[in-house]
Amino acid sequence: MKFEPRRTVRYYYLRFLRLKADPGSIARGVSLGVFIGITPTLPLHTVLLLALVPLLRGNLVAAFLAATVVSNPLTFPLQYSLSWIVGSYLLPCDVSWNDICTTLDMAMGEAPFLDALKEMAHLGRGPLITLVGGGTVLALPPAVASYFGSRWLVVRYRMKKREMQRLT
């Protein structure tokens, strides 16, 4: 069995379009998934989605699909480096790239989750504030754009589907 990226992308695209929720709920889920996926909160993505999606009345499946698309091993280096650059520029924390790499190694290492959190706490708040602050600034524009884009896409798909059913 070989991996076919086009087929996989099409599968998730159609799965997204066929969600049975209202377009606003799907759009809120996508927007939140994109926002959380871009922020450098990797060990907490699932927890944050499970906590925030019901509060915003978003669609959980759409949120998880969106977070998976924007936050994957191919995008991690770009997301974290841009978060550090933006966070270092905007925030008064003096954090080096080595501090960020140490924080990331602890967060994504093989150590148990609670042990990694304790080790990260010893580094201080600087690296975390820098990453999360920069990531938040980076995540806002794509999250807003994904809300409107996904809502438009779902509404358009459903209108075309209704039109096709009416013609048959």
Secondary structure, 3 states (H helix, E strand, C coil): CCCCHHHHHHHHHHHHHCCCCCHHHHHHHHHHHHHHHHCCCHHHHHHHHHHHHHHHCCCHHHHHHHHHHHCCCCCHHHHHHHHHHHHHHHCCCCCCHHHHHHHHHHHHCCCCHHHHHHHHHHCCCHHHHHHHHHHHHHHHHHHHHHHHHHHHHHHHHHHHHHHHHHHC
